[in-house]
Amino acid sequence: MNLWYDFLTNEQRSIHKWTHYFPIYERHFDRFRNTDVIFMEIGCGEGGSLQMWKRYLGPYARIIGIDINPECVAFADDQIQIRIGHQADRSFLAEMLSEFGSPDVVLDDGGHNMADITGTFECLYPAVSRNGLYLVEDLHAAYWDEYGGGLHRQGSFLEFAKQLIDELNADHTRGAVQPTEFTRSTHSMHFYDSVAVFEKGRHLPKHDLKTGQSRPG
Ligand SMILES: C[S@@+](CC[C@H](N)C(=O)[O-])C[C@H]1O[C@@H](n2cnc3c(N)ncnc32)[C@H](O)[C@@H]1O
């Protein structure tokens, strides 16, 4: 199934996505298809994206929709569970984790407020499964005042993420940055227009290696 085609031909519940996100989704979500993935989307909107993930991810996927709007309970369906709460409420998120276990994928498409995005990330990212991923979308809001954003503004999620680049590389900073659980559990960070993706994966011991001959004879 082609996610872009599915989106374009959707005649059921409304889905609201920027078009350039689709290649990003396909690139990062493909490996979870037809697995028993626990996929958590923050921000249910009108319910169509939950159905789209269900169609895309296949019959073993478990989709958890989180929203602050109680009307979203109407989007519950086979394979889709809805829980109502504020995305940055730590005790609510702790309940989600104890009920559903470690999510394999978290997609933050909620309120887009910088403090909330960061708070949600700090709470949920450590709980994402060992090879899972965390995607934040609509990060154009990171440049917009009304969402707590602004270029180089402290508290913007992108400024927070820039610090995480140093944390990812902490082992090479000669002690300037102490390795953290983020260092140890993160494989890679990807930045796109309005989207950030954090992929988990354990690091093996690191070393460099030179192969071949300096003067091949
Ligand atoms: C952009 S819509 C989601 C669109 C949907 N994912 C889609 O692709 O069609 C944002 C949703 O986030 C919800 N929301 C806003 N603030 C929130 C918060 N603090 N916690 C949880 N959900 C929130 C809104 O009620 C709304 O349903």
Ligand as a Chemical Component Dictionary entry (heavy atoms), coordinates in Angstrom:
data_LIG
# 
_chem_comp.id                   LIG 
_chem_comp.type                 NON-POLYMER 
_chem_comp.pdbx_formal_charge   0 
_chem_comp.three_letter_code    LIG 
# 
loop_
_chem_comp_atom.comp_id 
_chem_comp_atom.atom_id 
_chem_comp_atom.alt_atom_id 
_chem_comp_atom.type_symbol 
_chem_comp_atom.charge 
_chem_comp_atom.model_Cartn_x 
_chem_comp_atom.model_Cartn_y 
_chem_comp_atom.model_Cartn_z 
_chem_comp_atom.pdbx_ordinal 
LIG C1  C1  C 0  -3.522 19.061 13.999 1  
LIG S1  S1  S 1  -4.779 18.203 14.905 2  
LIG C2  C2  C 0  -4.318 16.530 14.632 3  
LIG C3  C3  C 0  -4.555 16.112 13.221 4  
LIG C4  C4  C 0  -4.506 14.624 12.968 5  
LIG N1  N1  N 0  -3.362 13.968 13.562 6  
LIG C5  C5  C 0  -4.497 14.391 11.483 7  
LIG O1  O1  O 0  -3.414 14.098 10.955 8  
LIG O2  O2  O -1 -5.536 14.515 10.841 9  
LIG C6  C6  C 0  -4.274 18.530 16.539 10 
LIG C7  C7  C 0  -5.025 17.791 17.633 11 
LIG O3  O3  O 0  -4.309 17.964 18.836 12 
LIG C8  C8  C 0  -5.207 18.097 19.903 13 
LIG N2  N2  N 0  -4.526 18.805 20.992 14 
LIG C9  C9  C 0  -4.308 20.138 21.115 15 
LIG N3  N3  N 0  -3.659 20.398 22.255 16 
LIG C10 C10 C 0  -3.450 19.211 22.870 17 
LIG C11 C11 C 0  -2.826 18.822 24.098 18 
LIG N4  N4  N 0  -2.278 19.724 24.904 19 
LIG N5  N5  N 0  -2.823 17.514 24.429 20 
LIG C12 C12 C 0  -3.371 16.577 23.604 21 
LIG N6  N6  N 0  -3.973 16.895 22.428 22 
LIG C13 C13 C 0  -4.011 18.178 22.065 23 
LIG C14 C14 C 0  -6.381 18.846 19.310 24 
LIG O4  O4  O 0  -7.563 18.609 20.059 25 
LIG C15 C15 C 0  -6.438 18.284 17.904 26 
LIG O5  O5  O 0  -7.332 17.195 17.831 27 
# 
loop_
_chem_comp_bond.comp_id 
_chem_comp_bond.atom_id_1 
_chem_comp_bond.atom_id_2 
_chem_comp_bond.value_order 
_chem_comp_bond.pdbx_ordinal 
LIG C1  S1  SING 1  
LIG S1  C2  SING 2  
LIG S1  C6  SING 3  
LIG C2  C3  SING 4  
LIG C3  C4  SING 5  
LIG C4  N1  SING 6  
LIG C4  C5  SING 7  
LIG C5  O1  DOUB 8  
LIG C5  O2  SING 9  
LIG C6  C7  SING 10 
LIG C7  O3  SING 11 
LIG C7  C15 SING 12 
LIG O3  C8  SING 13 
LIG C8  N2  SING 14 
LIG C8  C14 SING 15 
LIG N2  C9  SING 16 
LIG N2  C13 SING 17 
LIG C9  N3  DOUB 18 
LIG N3  C10 SING 19 
LIG C10 C11 SING 20 
LIG C10 C13 DOUB 21 
LIG C11 N4  SING 22 
LIG C11 N5  DOUB 23 
LIG N5  C12 SING 24 
LIG C12 N6  DOUB 25 
LIG N6  C13 SING 26 
LIG C14 O4  SING 27 
LIG C14 C15 SING 28 
LIG C15 O5  SING 29 
# 
